[in-house]
Amino acid sequence: MTMRGGASVLGILSLWLTAAPAQAAIIGTCTINVQTTGTLSPNPTINVFGSTQAGGSAASVSVTTSSLLCSLLNLLDCYGLSAPAPVNFLSAPSGGDANVTFASTYTVDSVTYGGSTITRVSNGTRIIPVNLTATKSTGIFPAGTYQAQVVFRCE
């Protein structure tokens, strides 16, 4: 992607995944598959990179939760999902990581949650979009290649 002033910046949002049962009493599985990686794009003043900016795109994961105990007891909150924002870029040019804060969101069943919010879900399969925003509090992002990762969790 090309930005104004001839500077080139590429942002890539990739997801690393972890899954663990929430409680010992819940015996089951939670499977997470990356459907698409996302793209971070800059705002016009080049102090924000985000998947919701023009030209950006959300990452998405498919989450399948299954627990016999949850099915037998008709429980609605067997697993907790979250997608906390990273604290820095996975890779960035010199100065690109300075004075940057990150925020993430994810959407479950048409409701958007802050990345660190744990959302309880029942058994089933869902496609979940994940968005990330990086904001530089002073200055602009220098030209170069940036990578960030969000760890999507099912616990």
Backbone as CSV, one residue per row, in Angstrom:
resi,resn,N_x,N_y,N_z,CA_x,CA_y,CA_z,C_x,C_y,C_z
1,MET,0.841,-1.153,0.000,0.000,0.000,0.000,0.891,1.221,0.000
2,THR,0.492,2.281,-0.641,1.260,3.520,-0.706,0.512,4.601,0.048
3,MET,1.260,5.346,0.863,0.662,6.427,1.634,1.038,7.746,0.992
4,ARG,0.411,8.815,1.465,0.724,10.157,0.975,2.175,10.494,1.262
5,GLY,2.742,11.283,0.431,4.128,11.713,0.615,5.122,10.662,0.146
6,GLY,4.652,9.610,-0.491,5.544,8.600,-1.034,6.047,7.587,-0.027
7,ALA,5.663,7.684,1.231,6.109,6.710,2.222,5.277,5.447,2.093
8,SER,5.912,4.297,2.200,5.184,3.029,2.127,5.148,2.390,3.502
9,VAL,3.982,1.896,3.867,3.828,1.225,5.143,2.956,0.011,4.906
10,LEU,3.354,-1.097,5.467,2.575,-2.318,5.354,2.288,-2.811,6.758
11,GLY,1.050,-3.074,7.062,0.691,-3.615,8.362,0.041,-4.968,8.179
12,ILE,0.428,-5.905,8.981,-0.141,-7.239,8.899,-0.591,-7.643,10.291
13,LEU,-1.816,-8.112,10.393,-2.332,-8.593,11.659,-2.397,-10.104,11.566
14,SER,-1.639,-10.780,12.392,-1.709,-12.232,12.395,-2.125,-12.693,13.781
15,LEU,-2.768,-13.820,13.825,-3.273,-14.327,15.091,-2.512,-15.562,15.522
16,TRP,-2.066,-15.572,16.762,-1.554,-16.785,17.367,-2.649,-17.252,18.285
17,LEU,-2.772,-18.537,18.447,-3.920,-19.080,19.135,-3.528,-19.902,20.350
18,THR,-4.362,-19.807,21.386,-4.224,-20.687,22.529,-5.621,-21.141,22.922
19,ALA,-5.721,-22.310,23.468,-7.017,-22.809,23.910,-6.809,-23.654,25.155
20,ALA,-7.660,-23.445,26.141,-7.596,-24.224,27.364,-8.985,-24.265,27.979
21,PRO,-9.359,-25.377,28.627,-10.674,-25.432,29.260,-10.754,-24.441,30.417
22,ALA,-11.934,-23.857,30.614,-12.118,-22.844,31.640,-12.059,-23.433,33.042
23,GLN,-12.635,-24.590,33.233,-12.674,-25.203,34.555,-12.420,-26.695,34.393
24,ALA,-11.929,-27.327,35.453,-11.682,-28.761,35.394,-12.982,-29.536,35.191
25,ALA,-14.111,-28.989,35.655,-15.388,-29.686,35.540,-15.911,-29.697,34.109
26,ILE,-15.426,-28.780,33.282,-15.886,-28.732,31.893,-14.920,-29.550,31.055
27,ILE,-15.352,-30.730,30.663,-14.526,-31.584,29.836,-15.048,-31.457,28.412
28,GLY,-14.221,-30.970,27.537,-14.631,-30.753,26.175,-13.498,-30.160,25.382
29,THR,-13.842,-29.596,24.244,-12.818,-29.015,23.384,-13.234,-27.630,22.902
30,CYS,-12.229,-26.861,22.600,-12.419,-25.574,21.946,-11.374,-25.519,20.845
31,THR,-11.838,-25.476,19.623,-10.941,-25.479,18.477,-10.986,-24.122,17.795
32,ILE,-9.807,-23.556,17.566,-9.696,-22.249,16.929,-8.922,-22.426,15.633
33,ASN,-9.489,-21.943,14.538,-8.810,-21.958,13.243,-8.806,-20.550,12.672
34,VAL,-7.642,-20.098,12.204,-7.558,-18.793,11.559,-8.202,-18.909,10.183
35,GLN,-9.189,-18.067,9.926,-9.842,-18.024,8.620,-9.117,-17.055,7.690
36,THR,-8.858,-15.844,8.198,-8.134,-14.831,7.426,-7.252,-14.021,8.361
37,THR,-6.097,-13.605,7.861,-5.283,-12.655,8.612,-5.800,-11.270,8.245
38,GLY,-5.516,-10.303,9.058,-6.007,-8.949,8.818,-4.927,-8.059,8.256
39,THR,-5.335,-6.850,7.895,-4.410,-5.849,7.377,-4.626,-4.539,8.126
40,LEU,-3.526,-3.957,8.586,-3.579,-2.647,9.240,-3.270,-1.584,8.200
41,SER,-4.086,-0.537,8.164,-3.867,0.586,7.248,-3.766,1.868,8.060
42,PRO,-3.008,2.851,7.551,-2.852,4.108,8.290,-4.020,5.058,8.055
43,ASN,-4.222,5.947,9.023,-5.165,7.050,8.815,-4.444,8.127,8.005
44,PRO,-5.144,9.168,7.572,-4.497,10.196,6.731,-3.316,10.908,7.394
45,THR,-3.300,11.033,8.727,-2.193,11.722,9.388,-1.087,10.763,9.842
46,ILE,-1.216,9.505,9.522,-0.212,8.456,9.751,0.179,8.301,11.224
47,ASN,-0.759,8.563,12.131,-0.486,8.311,13.545,-1.370,7.184,14.095
48,VAL,-2.171,6.572,13.228,-3.002,5.431,13.615,-2.904,4.376,12.521
49,PHE,-2.639,3.146,12.936,-2.771,1.985,12.057,-3.965,1.214,12.569
50,GLY,-4.827,0.773,11.685,-5.960,-0.014,12.162,-6.571,-0.861,11.087
51,SER,-7.150,-1.961,11.512,-7.856,-2.831,10.577,-9.192,-2.230,10.179
52,THR,-9.670,-1.224,10.931,-10.929,-0.565,10.583,-10.713,0.701,9.754
53,GLN,-9.449,1.079,9.532,-9.148,2.229,8.678,-9.412,1.858,7.220
54,ALA,-9.619,2.865,6.368,-9.822,2.611,4.939,-8.661,1.787,4.400
55,GLY,-8.960,0.704,3.724,-7.933,-0.186,3.186,-7.528,-1.299,4.127
56,GLY,-7.944,-1.228,5.385,-7.629,-2.277,6.355,-8.676,-3.375,6.330
57,SER,-8.378,-4.466,7.003,-9.358,-5.550,7.102,-9.147,-6.318,8.404
58,ALA,-10.253,-6.804,8.960,-10.212,-7.582,10.191,-9.667,-8.973,9.913
59,ALA,-9.018,-9.539,10.901,-8.697,-10.958,10.869,-9.966,-11.698,11.288
60,SER,-10.054,-12.979,10.990,-11.202,-13.737,11.482,-10.771,-15.143,11.863
61,VAL,-11.424,-15.649,12.897,-11.178,-17.005,13.366,-12.493,-17.765,13.426
62,SER,-12.396,-19.054,13.227,-13.535,-19.943,13.431,-13.311,-20.618,14.782
63,VAL,-14.293,-20.519,15.664,-14.191,-21.114,16.997,-15.302,-22.137,17.152
64,THR,-14.927,-23.379,17.468,-15.900,-24.435,17.710,-15.725,-24.927,19.134
65,THR,-16.769,-24.761,19.937,-16.749,-25.224,21.322,-17.682,-26.420,21.443
66,SER,-17.226,-27.416,22.202,-18.026,-28.625,22.374,-17.725,-29.245,23.727
67,SER,-18.763,-29.415,24.531,-18.635,-30.061,25.833,-19.902,-30.847,26.118
68,LEU,-19.753,-32.137,26.365,-20.904,-32.983,26.668,-21.594,-32.500,27.941
69,LEU,-20.829,-32.118,28.945,-21.413,-31.631,30.196,-22.265,-30.386,29.945
70,CYS,-21.775,-29.486,29.117,-22.547,-28.280,28.804,-23.838,-28.640,28.078
71,SER,-23.752,-29.617,27.176,-24.953,-30.049,26.446,-25.962,-30.699,27.386
72,LEU,-25.494,-31.590,28.252,-26.394,-32.303,29.170,-27.083,-31.360,30.137
73,LEU,-26.340,-30.366,30.614,-26.892,-29.422,31.594,-27.477,-28.175,30.948
74,ASN,-27.422,-28.104,29.613,-27.940,-26.959,28.863,-27.334,-25.640,29.353
75,LEU,-26.024,-25.668,29.584,-25.327,-24.479,30.062,-25.062,-23.530,28.899
76,LEU,-25.142,-22.228,29.162,-24.955,-21.222,28.120,-23.606,-20.524,28.191
77,ASP,-22.809,-20.857,29.198,-21.561,-20.114,29.387,-20.386,-21.032,29.684
78,CYS,-20.210,-22.020,28.862,-19.172,-23.016,29.120,-17.757,-22.529,28.852
79,TYR,-17.574,-21.702,27.845,-16.243,-21.252,27.473,-16.194,-19.734,27.458
80,GLY,-15.004,-19.190,27.744,-14.789,-17.749,27.697,-13.834,-17.400,26.576
81,LEU,-14.238,-16.465,25.722,-13.418,-16.009,24.602,-12.842,-14.631,24.902
82,SER,-11.642,-14.366,24.411,-11.053,-13.030,24.513,-9.957,-12.887,23.454
83,ALA,-9.599,-11.656,23.169,-8.550,-11.343,22.181,-7.803,-10.098,22.636
84,PRO,-7.029,-10.189,23.734,-6.337,-9.009,24.248,-5.341,-8.425,23.241
85,ALA,-5.221,-7.120,23.266,-4.295,-6.417,22.366,-2.858,-6.700,22.765
86,PRO,-1.956,-6.688,21.794,-0.534,-6.842,22.138,-0.017,-5.582,22.821
87,VAL,1.185,-5.668,23.397,1.790,-4.493,24.027,2.757,-3.784,23.079
88,ASN,3.144,-4.466,22.007,4.011,-3.844,21.006,3.877,-4.591,19.687
89,PHE,4.510,-4.069,18.660,4.528,-4.738,17.364,5.425,-5.959,17.442
90,LEU,5.104,-6.946,16.671,5.974,-8.114,16.529,7.251,-7.696,15.809
91,SER,7.092,-6.838,14.792,8.245,-6.234,14.119,7.829,-4.855,13.611
92,ALA,8.783,-3.943,13.629,8.534,-2.562,13.200,9.870,-1.913,12.870
93,PRO,9.874,-0.887,11.999,11.123,-0.166,11.735,11.547,0.634,12.969
94,SER,12.757,1.111,12.959,13.283,1.894,14.074,12.346,3.062,14.396
95,GLY,11.969,3.187,15.655,11.079,4.255,16.102,9.602,3.948,15.920
96,GLY,9.286,2.891,15.219,7.890,2.554,14.960,7.124,2.080,16.183
97,ASP,7.839,1.548,17.161,7.194,1.013,18.365,7.117,2.034,19.501
98,ALA,7.738,3.192,19.336,7.777,4.196,20.404,6.435,4.911,20.537
99,ASN,5.993,5.106,21.763,4.775,5.864,22.080,3.530,5.306,21.387
100,VAL,3.410,3.984,21.348,2.286,3.337,20.681,1.436,2.585,21.711
101,THR,0.130,2.767,21.606,-0.807,1.968,22.405,-1.672,1.163,21.441
102,PHE,-2.077,-0.006,21.889,-2.856,-0.918,21.067,-4.220,-1.150,21.700
103,ALA,-5.206,-1.343,20.842,-6.556,-1.699,21.288,-7.103,-2.740,20.323
104,SER,-7.768,-3.745,20.869,-8.356,-4.785,20.026,-9.830,-4.944,20.371
105,THR,-10.583,-5.434,19.393,-11.985,-5.777,19.586,-12.262,-7.071,18.839
106,TYR,-13.327,-7.755,19.242,-13.781,-8.929,18.509,-15.297,-8.963,18.599
107,THR,-15.930,-9.613,17.634,-17.388,-9.623,17.549,-17.915,-11.047,17.610
108,VAL,-18.803,-11.292,18.574,-19.442,-12.598,18.751,-20.951,-12.398,18.677
109,ASP,-21.586,-13.136,17.806,-23.045,-13.081,17.668,-23.547,-11.640,17.533
110,SER,-22.888,-10.860,16.677,-23.248,-9.475,16.332,-23.006,-8.463,17.451
111,VAL,-22.303,-8.834,18.503,-21.967,-7.905,19.585,-20.448,-7.757,19.625
112,THR,-19.960,-6.506,19.643,-18.524,-6.244,19.668,-18.064,-6.001,21.099
113,TYR,-16.940,-6.641,21.448,-16.374,-6.570,22.796,-14.948,-6.046,22.741
114,GLY,-14.530,-5.362,23.804,-13.128,-4.992,23.954,-12.309,-6.264,24.058
115,GLY,-11.105,-6.253,23.499,-10.293,-7.456,23.397,-10.053,-8.210,24.684
116,SER,-9.886,-7.514,25.803,-9.629,-8.191,27.078,-10.890,-8.667,27.776
117,THR,-12.052,-8.267,27.273,-13.319,-8.707,27.861,-13.524,-10.183,27.562
118,ILE,-13.843,-10.945,28.593,-14.122,-12.369,28.411,-15.608,-12.534,28.127
119,THR,-15.901,-13.152,26.989,-17.279,-13.375,26.560,-17.598,-14.850,26.705
120,ARG,-18.637,-15.156,27.456,-19.047,-16.548,27.669,-19.909,-17.022,26.514
121,VAL,-19.620,-18.228,26.034,-20.376,-18.801,24.924,-20.743,-20.248,25.225
122,SER,-21.776,-20.714,24.547,-22.212,-22.102,24.650,-21.560,-22.921,23.538
123,ASN,-21.926,-24.179,23.445,-21.426,-25.051,22.383,-21.830,-24.509,21.023
124,GLY,-20.978,-24.727,20.035,-21.307,-24.336,18.672,-20.103,-23.788,17.938
125,THR,-20.327,-23.430,16.689,-19.283,-22.870,15.834,-19.644,-21.437,15.481
126,ARG,-18.651,-20.563,15.564,-18.835,-19.152,15.259,-17.653,-18.650,14.443
127,ILE,-17.912,-17.754,13.510,-16.845,-17.029,12.813,-16.743,-15.674,13.508
128,ILE,-15.545,-15.356,13.990,-15.357,-14.170,14.827,-14.337,-13.230,14.196
129,PRO,-14.770,-12.016,13.796,-13.816,-11.020,13.306,-13.053,-10.385,14.478
130,VAL,-11.766,-10.119,14.252,-10.901,-9.504,15.267,-10.258,-8.271,14.645
131,ASN,-10.390,-7.117,15.321,-9.802,-5.864,14.837,-8.726,-5.382,15.790
132,LEU,-7.748,-4.690,15.237,-6.646,-4.139,16.023,-6.379,-2.716,15.567
133,THR,-6.094,-1.837,16.531,-5.711,-0.454,16.251,-4.446,-0.134,17.036
134,ALA,-3.479,0.470,16.362,-2.254,0.962,16.999,-2.255,2.480,16.847
135,THR,-2.102,3.190,17.969,-2.137,4.652,17.956,-0.830,5.195,18.503
136,LYS,-0.203,6.074,17.744,1.058,6.712,18.152,0.697,8.045,18.815
137,SER,1.059,8.212,20.085,0.649,9.412,20.823,1.438,10.655,20.417
138,THR,2.668,10.479,19.953,3.452,11.621,19.466,4.131,11.231,18.158
139,GLY,4.108,12.125,17.208,4.746,11.869,15.928,3.909,10.985,15.019
140,ILE,4.558,10.489,13.980,3.886,9.620,13.017,4.657,8.301,12.910
141,PHE,4.001,7.314,12.327,4.670,6.037,12.111,5.683,6.182,10.983
142,PRO,6.940,5.791,11.217,7.919,5.845,10.137,7.600,4.810,9.055
143,ALA,8.039,5.085,7.839,7.818,4.158,6.730,8.518,2.835,7.024
144,GLY,7.903,1.759,6.599,8.494,0.447,6.791,7.423,-0.618,6.921
145,THR,7.857,-1.799,7.272,6.957,-2.932,7.423,6.682,-3.166,8.902
146,TYR,5.414,-3.342,9.223,4.971,-3.567,10.590,4.230,-4.900,10.661
147,GLN,4.420,-5.600,11.756,3.650,-6.810,12.030,3.191,-6.771,13.460
148,ALA,1.949,-7.203,13.674,1.408,-7.292,15.029,0.690,-8.624,15.147
149,GLN,0.569,-9.104,16.365,-0.177,-10.340,16.565,-1.123,-10.198,17.749
150,VAL,-2.298,-10.734,17.578,-3.285,-10.801,18.641,-3.416,-12.275,19.006
151,VAL,-3.373,-12.582,20.276,-3.569,-13.962,20.731,-5.062,-14.122,21.041
152,PHE,-5.751,-14.927,20.252,-7.177,-15.178,20.503,-7.251,-16.343,21.475
153,ARG,-8.056,-16.188,22.510,-8.125,-17.200,23.580,-9.514,-17.806,23.711
154,CYS,-9.533,-19.069,24.005,-10.747,-19.794,24.359,-10.406,-20.573,25.613
155,GLU,-11.029,-20.210,26.732,-10.683,-20.817,28.023,-11.906,-21.325,28.725
